[in-house]
Amino acid sequence: MNKFSVSVVGGGTGGRLSMKAAAGSEYFKLVSVADLRPEVGAELSSQFPGLQFFTDFREMFRSCPTDWEPGSPYTGQPGGRDGRKF
């Protein structure tokens, strides 16, 4: 069976939940994550072997086309944890 590739924006709580679910699924293959914090990339790369890490989500999608990017409603605030409007 072909798996759908998954890329995640954000390595926080919501992103980690999405990564764990994708990595444990028979239908999805976790391929990349983008987060502004390089230390998060190092930590996640050790948890998910083969994971590609980017500090810019635009570069991630240019370099690593993907079938699905899960949204994360975890922030609880419109636009993001700090209330920014996107």
Beta strands, then each sheet from edge to edge (+ up, - down):
strand 1: 4-9
strand 2: 28-34
strand 3: 52-54
sheet 1: 1+ 2+ 3+
end
